Amino acid sequence: MIRTALVALLGALLVAESAHAEPASDPARDSARTPIVWDPAWSRASVADYVIIGGSGTIALAAAIVSPLPPHARGGVLFDESVRDALRLSTPEARYAARDTSDVLLSLSATWPFFVDAMITAWWYRQSPDVAYEMAVIDAEALGITAALQGVTNTLASRERPYGRDCGSSLSENLVDCANPVRYRSFFSGHSSLTFTSAGLLCWHHLQLDLIGGPADAATCVTGYLVAATTASLRVLSDVHYATDVLTGAIVGTTVGLVVPAIHYRRTRRAESSATGLDLRIVPAPTGASVMGTF
């Protein structure tokens, strides 16, 4: 974990350094550094959001502590076995390398929306701390919901990971992967769900706020999903998850990663009516109801 955290921090520092190294007289850079303003029509962080963040974080932590419930489900379903036979790397060394790479990609994906997009790009580079704060709340809420859903599901589903069938034969029963309850946390993939959630957040923030400017924002969105797809594939290659584990994770992660920011970036009815200068409301009256407007 320390190594992956250092990789994530190094990536953030490199982005900051590259931005700082651009010529100060570059007109494009000066334009890109224009502060971002949070549209008054968009929803701001509220008590409900803080409750969701705290609640989902607590649920995710509790699910990580509680051991998967028996009985344990074993084996693949649908196309799982055929995909495993086709994609599983042949040597333990290769599988561990694929697993380590997926850990690094997860660390980068989960921290990028906070440290690079919110703190470095929005807060420092675009000089918009207010927008950075709203972005961070959205990120925490989406990732927290995904983590809670994934934690509860794999605790209840208690599905054995693909490599579990090799414990006691080609793998020693005393191996940490075999002896630890994590062996029964296959469905669904946390790496897949969290990276796809992060990809959705990247797309919303970059395309809605024009964080970098130009085609770079669209490229960031595409890159986020490519990283997520790569991470999910590596979990199958490393024999840690079945194909249905990572596909389910991708569906859940994409849904949360797109829906949560959509709720925050939506234009409220009151804001839209205020923008036109007219706010209509239905109010009680002695004869029934009447419409009252303010200009």
N, C-alpha and C positions, 0 to 999 in steps of 0.2 A: 504493500500500500504506500509505503514511503517513496519507493521508486516511482510509482505511477503518479503520485502527487507532485514529485519533483519535475517529472516530464511535463505535466500540465502547467506548472508554474513557469517552467522554462519557455514553453510555447507562448504563454501570455506575455512574458518579458520580451521575447523576440518580436512580437507584434507591436508592442509599445516602442521598442527601439527603432523598428523600421519606420513607424509613423513619425517619430521624433527626428529621424535622419533626413526627411524630405526637405527640400529647399524652402525657406521661409517666404520667399518671394513668389512661389508658384501660385498663380491665380486659382487653379483648380483646387489646390490644397486649402487656400484661404476660404473658398466657397464651401468646401466640405466641412470646415470647422465651424460653420454657422450653427449656433445653438439650436437644439430641437425643442419645440414647444409641445407639451401634452395637450391634445385637442380637448377643449372643455366638454365636448360631446361624448368623449370616451369615459368609461367607468373608471373611477379611482379606487385604490386599495381601501377596503373598509374592514370593520370588525369581523364581518362574515369571512373575509379572506384570511384574516389572521387565525380565526377559529379553525378553518379548514386546514391551514398549514400546520398548526399545532396538533390537531386531531389526526391528520394523516401521518405526520411524523411519529406520533405516539403509537399508532397502529402498526406502522412499518417496523418500528423498533421492537414492539411486543411480538410480532410475527417472527422476527429474526431470532428472538430468545426462545420462544416455544418450539419444541421439537415437532417435526412433521407427525401427524396423527396416523396411527395404524388403523386398518391394514394398509400395507404399501402396494401401490399399483406397479406392475412390472411389464416391461415389453412395450413395443411400439404399436401404433394404430394406423389404419389407412396405409399411407405410403412410407411410413417411418422406417421400416426395416430395409426397404429397397434403397431409400436415400442414404441410410447409414452405410450399407454395403458399398455404395458407389462413392461416397465422399469421405468416409472416415480415413484419416491418415494412417499409414501402415506402421509407423514406429512410435513408441512412447515419447521419444525425444521430439519428434515433429509435432505430436499432439500437445505436449507441454508448451512448445514454442508458440503454437497457434493460440493456446489458452492465454499465455502471457500477453500476446499481441492484442487479444480482445480486451484484456484488462486495461491496457494502456489506452486503447480507443475509447473505452467506456469512461475512463477518468477524464480524458480530453473533452468528450461530448458532454458529460454532466457538468463540468466546470466552465466550459466555454461561454454559455449564455450569461453566467454571473460575472466572471472575471474579465473576459475579453469584450463581450458586447455591452454589458451594463457598466462595469467599472472603468474599463480603459476607453472604449469607443464613445459611449454616451456621456459618462461623467467627466473623464479627463479630456479626451480629444474633442468632443463636441460641446464641452462645458455645459452640460445639461444634467445636473444632479437630480432634479425632480423627475425627469424622464427615466434616469437610471434606476431610481428607487422603484418606480412603478413597474419597470421591466423585471427587476429582481423579485418583486412580490409575485408577479405572474409566473416566473420561472420556478420559484419555490413551491407555489401552489400546484402547478402541473406535475413537476417531478415528485412532489410529495404524494399526490393522488395516485400516480402510477406505482410508486414504491409500495403504498398501502395495498392496492389491488393485487399486485404481484405477490407480496408477502403473505397475505391472507390466503390467496388461491393456492400457492405451492405448499402451505402448511396443511390445508384441508385435502388437496389432491394427493399429496404424499407420494408422488411418482418417482420411482427409482431412475437415476440417470443411466444413460446407455452403458457406460463403462461398468456399472454395478454388477452386471452378469459375469464379469471377469474376476470379481473379487473372490479370492479363495482358489483361483486357478492361475491365470497369467499375472494377476495382481494379488499381492499379499493382503490378507484380511486385516493386518496390522497397519497397512498404509493409511495415512490420514484420510484420503478420499474415500476409503472403504469403511473405516471405523467411525467417521464423523457423520452426524445426522444430515449433513449437507448432501449426502449421497441420495437422499430422498426429496430433493427440492428441484426436480427437473421441470415440472409444469407450473407456470410457464416461465420463459427465460427473462430474467431481470436485465441482463445485458441488452437483449433485443428491445425490450419495452422501454427502457430508459433512454437508449440512444435514439430510438424513433421519436420519443417524446421531445428530446432535445432538438431533433431535426425540425419538428413542427414549430417549436419556439423560434429557432433561427429564421425560418421562413417568414413567420408573422412579423417578428421584430424588424428584420432587414427590409422586407417589402413594404411594410406599413409605415415605418419611420424613415426609410431611405438613409440608413445609418452610414453607409460608405458612399453611396452615390453611384449612379450609372449601372452598368451590367454587373458590377462586382457584387451587388446585393443578391441578384438572381443566382449568380455563381455560388455564393455562400449557401443559399438554400439547397441547390442541387448537391453541393459537396456534403452537406449535413446528411442527406438521405443516402448518399453513396457510402459514407462512413458507417451509418447505421446498418446498411445492408451487408457491408463487409464484416462488421462486428457479429451480426447474426450468423453469417456463413461460417465464421471461424468457430463459433460455439458448436456447430455440427461437425466441422472438420476435426475438432479436438475431442469429439465423442463425449461432450459434456451435456449436450441437449439433442433431442430428436427434432426433426424438421417441424412437427406440429407445435413443439415448444416455442421455437423462434418465430414461426408464422403467427401464432396467437399473440406473442409478445409484440410483434410488429403492428398487428391490428389494434391492440389496446394502446400501445404507445402513440401511434399515429393519431388515433381518435382523441386521446387526452391532449396531446401536443397541439392539435388544431382547434379543439373546442374551447379549452380554457382561455387561450388568448383571444379567441373570437368573441367570447363573452365580454372581455375587458375592452376590446377595441370597437365593439358595436356602438352605433350612434343611438343614444336614448331618444325616446319620443319627445320628452320635454326639451331636450337640447335642440332637436330638429325644429320644433315649433318656435322656440325662442330665437333660433337663427333667422326665421322668416319674419320675426317681429310680432307674431300672433300666438297666443297661448289660450286654447279653448278648454274649458272644463265643464263637466256636468255637476250641478249643485242642487241640493234639495230645495223645494219651494212649496208653499201652502197648497197649491193645486197639483203638485206632483214633482216635476223636475224642470229645470231651465238650464240653458247654456249660457255661460259667462265667459267673456273673452277679455284678455288684457293685451295692450299694444305697447 
